[in-house]
């Protein structure tokens, strides 16, 4: 499925829809360049899960947990991971195979650790269509 968004708000709304439909155990892998909108999508997913806390990218901590929604939300940013084995230090398996919703930014960096059954989203900017335009490809997402 390909979704086009023209504004930050539309990308956020897409995330809300994904969060509203997410079930326990859902793993959402998101790839895209710096500034593509991965964190905006995460903010929308959290909102759709009923998370009231402010969601920021856990670039330096790798993982941020949010537990005040209808399902826990585990937000990974693995941009600074140099070796996928570093994920064992944060106990990734408990999250990837747990009862919450996991979103992993820069998922391609830990592709060999990802569960077979996951949602994969790629966000692409196209500056010739505007600074907020995004082309979002989603695989494994219910329409």
N, C-alpha and C positions, 0 to 999 in steps of 0.2 A: 504494500500500500504506500502511496506517495501523497503527502500532505504538504500544501504550500501555505505559509503564513507570511503576512505582510507587515505585521507589527509585533512588538514584544508582547503585547496583551494577547494576541492570537496564539503565540507560542505558549504563553502561560495558560491560556484556556485549554489548549490541547493537553497540557500536563494535568490540569484539573480533571479532564475527562478520563485520562489514563488512571489517575489515582482513584477516582470514583469506582472504576471497574476492576481495580486490582484486588486480588485475593491473597490470603496468606501463602507465602512460599513463592510469590512472583519475583523473578529476577529480571531487571531491566538494564540492559547494557547499552550505553550511549557513547557514541564516538562522533568526533567533529573537531575542527580546528579551534584554536584559542579564540574565544569571543563568539563562538558559533551559537551559543544559547543553551548549552547543556545545563547550567545552573538555573536558568530561567525555567527550563522544563522541570527540573527537580523541585523548584518552588511550587510549580503548578501541581505536580504529583502529590507533594506534601499537603497542599491545600485540599486536594481531592480526597485525601485520606483523613482530613479533619485535623491536621497538625496546625496549631496556632503559633508555635515558635517561629522566629525568623530563620529561614534556611539560607545558609551560606556554604560555599564550596569548601570542603575539608582538605584543601590542597596540602597543608602542612601536617595535618593530623591523620590523614588517610581516611578516617571514618568519623562520621557524626551520627549519633543515634537520636531519634525523636520518638517518644513513646506516648504522647498525649492525644493521639488520634484513634480511629477505630481499629487500626492495625499499626504495629510499630513500623517505622520507616528507618532504614539503614542506608545512609548516603555515603558511598565511597568515592574518593577521587584518587586514582592511582597514578596520576601524572608523574609523580616523583619516585615511583617504584623503579628500581634499576634491575631487579631480578624478581620474577614472579614468586620465588620462594619466600620473599619478604612478607607475603600475604599470610604465611603461617604464623608470623609474629602477632598479627592482630586477630587470629582465630577466625579467618574468613569463612571456614566451613560452617561454623555455628550460625552465621548470618545467611550465607547462600542457601543453606538447607534448613533454615529455621522457620519460624511462624510469622515473620514480618515480610515487608516488601523491601527488596534491595534494589538500589540504583547504583550502577558503577559507571562513573565518568572515566573516559579513556580506556574502556574495557578491552580494546585490542591489545593492550600491554600485558594483560593477564589471561589471554584467550584460552590457554591450555588448562586453566583452573575453573573455567565457567561451566555451570551445569548444562547438560545437553539441551534441556527444555528451558529456554530463556527467550525473552523479547529482545530484539536487537534494533536499535534506532540509530540512524546516521543523520546528522544535521549538517547541511551545507549552506554556506552563505553564497549569494550571487550579487555582488556589489553593483553590477550593471542593472539590477532590478530594484535597487534601493538598499540602504544600509541596514534596514530591519527585515528584509526579505529572507526567508529561510525555505529551503526544500528539505523536507523531512521524510526519509524512507524508514518504514517500520515493518519488521518481519516478526511474525508470531503474535501480533496484536489483534484482538477482536475488533472487527469493524463496527 
